[in-house]
Amino acid sequence: MAGKIEIRKSGERFRFVVLNRNGEKLLQSGQFDDKPSTKRAASSLAKAVSGAEIVDATKPAAAAAKSSARRPRMRR
């Protein structure tokens, strides 16, 4: 079984919480005014991370751009 994204109510506002398989809280969203917008945000997060890859964002932007822009030279 995978983790869960729970929609919770706090006062008059809503938020979603990402839980791991053991039920421990990993992430908590900001507050939303209504339940439908909370549900849309939670489902967008679920779709985004389901096929996500881990990217090392600690590299400087210039170095990352150079390494991805390199192409093999073609000899004529």
Buried (B, 14 or more C-beta within 10 A) or exposed (E): EEBEBEBEEEEEBBBBBBBEEEEEEEEEBEEBEEEEEBBEBBEEBBEEEEEEEEEEEEEEEEEBEEEEEEEEEEEE
